[in-house]
Amino acid sequence: MGQSDHGPVMALRHFSISKPITCTLISGDLDKFFTVRIKGPLGVYFDISKGDPIIFASLENDTCNIYGGFVLSKIENDITISPDMTSFMVERRKSPRFPVSLVGSVRHGNHEESITAWIKDISYEGMRIAAETEFSIDDKIELSISVYDKVLYVDGRIVRKASLFGRNEYGIMMSFSDGVSASSMKESIDYLVAEDKKLMENHLLSL
């Protein structure tokens, strides 16, 4: 595919911006590595870094499916993306993973200040995060994550540890005090997934 602005139109979501970003596919394959071009001046000032989680979608029959990925590089308005990959070879979660692009704060007993974490995917019992700080398996952490008009408070334990795109990646198993808190978390995740889908669809339909 040639380097042009006339490829398929897509919507991109990054945690630093509240609304989807319009872009076009200019090269590559969505199943592999690909490059998109952000329309307008936003792309020049867009604060995005290698390894950041993003979600993206294109319109098919007036609906869209949300996919996850990671930023590989950014040159002016062009962003090269890797579709979602995991350094964890065995799937342990019982419920589906939903791709997200969120940022949160981590509290850990060995650190007085909160630590920035990037949330890559989430399910009803766990999530995958990245952080620049070193944690250990079985460490207990507390996370607070802003999700639209809500804040999710998550207690969890680190059950996996790896490295991806130069950042520490952790698999977190959530812990719940009772069935009510587990049910409340499920409702919050369902809300997040539905809002992401609606936001991306409405954005693409308005173009």
ChimeraX attribute file (.defattr): number of C-alpha atoms within 10 A of each C-alpha:
attribute: neighborCount
match mode: 1-to-1
recipient: residues
	/A:1	9
	/A:2	10
	/A:3	13
	/A:4	12
	/A:5	15
	/A:6	11
	/A:7	16
	/A:8	12
	/A:9	20
	/A:10	22
	/A:11	24
	/A:12	21
	/A:13	24
	/A:14	22
	/A:15	21
	/A:16	12
	/A:17	10
	/A:18	10
	/A:19	15
	/A:20	22
	/A:21	20
	/A:22	22
	/A:23	25
	/A:24	21
	/A:25	26
	/A:26	22
	/A:27	17
	/A:28	16
	/A:29	13
	/A:30	15
	/A:31	9
	/A:32	10
	/A:33	15
	/A:34	17
	/A:35	23
	/A:36	27
	/A:37	26
	/A:38	24
	/A:39	16
	/A:40	11
	/A:41	10
	/A:42	13
	/A:43	20
	/A:44	14
	/A:45	9
	/A:46	15
	/A:47	11
	/A:48	17
	/A:49	12
	/A:50	16
	/A:51	19
	/A:52	23
	/A:53	29
	/A:54	25
	/A:55	25
	/A:56	26
	/A:57	21
	/A:58	21
	/A:59	18
	/A:60	9
	/A:61	5
	/A:62	10
	/A:63	15
	/A:64	20
	/A:65	12
	/A:66	19
	/A:67	17
	/A:68	22
	/A:69	23
	/A:70	23
	/A:71	20
	/A:72	17
	/A:73	17
	/A:74	20
	/A:75	10
	/A:76	14
	/A:77	17
	/A:78	19
	/A:79	21
	/A:80	20
	/A:81	26
	/A:82	21
	/A:83	20
	/A:84	17
	/A:85	11
	/A:86	14
	/A:87	12
	/A:88	14
	/A:89	7
	/A:90	7
	/A:91	7
	/A:92	8
	/A:93	13
	/A:94	10
	/A:95	11
	/A:96	12
	/A:97	16
	/A:98	18
	/A:99	24
	/A:100	27
	/A:101	22
	/A:102	22
	/A:103	22
	/A:104	20
	/A:105	18
	/A:106	20
	/A:107	17
	/A:108	16
	/A:109	10
	/A:110	8
	/A:111	10
	/A:112	8
	/A:113	11
	/A:114	14
	/A:115	15
	/A:116	16
	/A:117	22
	/A:118	23
	/A:119	24
	/A:120	26
	/A:121	22
	/A:122	21
	/A:123	20
	/A:124	21
	/A:125	19
	/A:126	24
	/A:127	22
	/A:128	23
	/A:129	22
	/A:130	25
	/A:131	19
	/A:132	13
	/A:133	12
	/A:134	10
	/A:135	17
	/A:136	12
	/A:137	13
	/A:138	13
	/A:139	14
	/A:140	19
	/A:141	17
	/A:142	16
	/A:143	19
	/A:144	17
	/A:145	18
	/A:146	14
	/A:147	18
	/A:148	11
	/A:149	5
	/A:150	11
	/A:151	13
	/A:152	15
	/A:153	14
	/A:154	19
	/A:155	18
	/A:156	21
	/A:157	20
	/A:158	20
	/A:159	15
	/A:160	16
	/A:161	19
	/A:162	13
	/A:163	14
	/A:164	14
	/A:165	13
	/A:166	11
	/A:167	17
	/A:168	17
	/A:169	27
	/A:170	26
	/A:171	21
	/A:172	25
	/A:173	21
	/A:174	20
	/A:175	15
	/A:176	14
	/A:177	8
	/A:178	8
	/A:179	9
	/A:180	10
	/A:181	12
	/A:182	16
	/A:183	13
	/A:184	12
	/A:185	20
	/A:186	15
	/A:187	12
	/A:188	17
	/A:189	18
	/A:190	15
	/A:191	15
	/A:192	17
	/A:193	16
	/A:194	11
	/A:195	14
	/A:196	21
	/A:197	17
	/A:198	14
	/A:199	16
	/A:200	27
	/A:201	22
	/A:202	15
	/A:203	17
	/A:204	21
	/A:205	11
	/A:206	6
	/A:207	7
